Amino acid sequence: MGKRRQVIDTVFAGIDDPLSHVVYNVKGVATSPNGVLSAPRGTFFVMNSSGTAASDDDVYLNNSTTSPGTTWTLIYDASSVGHLYV
């Protein structure tokens, strides 16, 4: 098994196209998805808040040991790195 396949299998639970699993905050509240939102391991979550501009565009990755799971890690802090361009 090549390194690319190992990373995909480990980080993204075998999802061949990790960017096909992106969810957005639809509540309009800047709240971490950790412990709240269940999704398959390797899913990305993009914060989209109508009330807190500092948290807009934060990106989390679901790294639960189970799939689906609710363990999310902030991997892109838009307030310190910059907002996403869409």
Buried (B, 14 or more C-beta within 10 A) or exposed (E): EEEEEEEBEEBBBEBEEBEEBEBEBEEEEBBBBBEEBBBBBBBBBBBBBEEBEBBBBBBBBBBBEEBEBBBBEBEBBBEEEEEBEE
